[in-house]
Amino acid sequence: MSHLKISNVKIAGITSCVPKMIEENKELSFFKKGEAEKVIASTGIERRRIADVDTTSADLCYDAAEDLLMGLNWRRDEIDCLIFVTQTPDYILPSNACIMQGRLGLKTECYTLDISYGCPGWVYGMSVVTSLLSSGYMKKALLLVGDTPTKFKSRNDKTAWPLFGDAGTATALEYSEESDDMFFTFATEGKSYRSIIVKDGGARNPVTENSLKEVVYGEGIARRPLDSEMDGMSVFAFGLKRAPESVLDILSFASLEVNEIDYFIFHQANLFMNEKIRKKLKIPEEKVPYSLRDYGNTSCATIPLTLTASCNDMLKKKQRVIATAFGVGLSWGSIYFSTDLRYLSLIEYEGKL
């Protein structure tokens, strides 16, 4: 695995924003009697937040960023860098980061960059933004990480639709010579990219009439080539193998032991998989918080969403955290950091201005 050590950067605060609409998995019409209960027991996902047709990941991240800037009392002309991580951008071009610089009213000298990444997106985004800040030339940055995966999931696919929800997050980072070091580890298995894929809509397979036609693959399983598909068994095996490897690797790289870590935040794929990972690593239950019961798998937003939904004590005292994410690509990565947070918030989307 590749490694990265970053000095002189700390996280000042995190805000997550979720849509107001709640969909209960037990009420989904495509489940037969008893099926919903089995899915909920296995995945741990009881309900999810669903963005309406007019709401994008950029909208959710915008509200998160506005809340975070006000919570920290940061001036907009102080922001030197804006990174936006998503796989559901508003447009093919221009980039969400450029648009968000204008929407937020940041200075024209602000460095802006989009990163197209799924499940490990917050970890990879953190590696980019901390690298930019660590020299001290840039002092403050916003990392916006969000997805609306329900927009490319079929409502007629019972193997996928009950798993995913929408969310946007904002993480504020700043240069600080007193901060503890951050450690990263990364890896990619690109030959398995077809394991999670949206086949149509890109330059390789442009949209055609067939892209809009739903194909039935089995009872309760129908989707278009514009909807994402996943090889569930291979992804499960991948996560079960690579996530523990990544945790052990970053513990070794940072010269730490499991008992020295306060929280292990795993990508919120599903409860059955994550509990197998936790038990494999012999991590106590109280050190592995979850957000998936109420929010599902929100793609790249799961780690910051879990921090804001389940780790409020981070505002009271310093915590040591390892976050590990794995998925589309196939790729995976981990980050170790200690917290010195001044603001932590979870809000509901209020609608476009």
SULLIN-V658376 format. One record per run of one state. SS is the DSSP state (H for helix, E for strand, L for the rest). FROM is the first residue (numbers start at 1). TO is the last residue. Records with the same first field share a line. If there is no record, write none. Layout:
SS = FROM-TO  FROM-TO
This chain:
L = 1-1  7-8  19-21  28-34  44-46  50-56  73-75  79-80  86-95  105-110  116-120  134-139  153-156  158-160  165-165  176-181  189-189  198-208  213-214  219-220  224-228  231-231  254-257  261-262  267-270  281-284  288-291  296-296  298-298  311-311  316-319  328-330  339-342  349-353
E = 2-6  9-18  22-24  47-49  81-85  111-115  140-148  157-157  164-164  166-175  182-188  196-197  215-218  221-223  229-230  263-266  297-297  320-327  331-338  343-348
H = 25-27  35-43  57-72  76-78  96-104  121-133  149-152  161-163  190-195  209-212  232-253  258-260  271-280  285-287  292-295  299-310  312-315
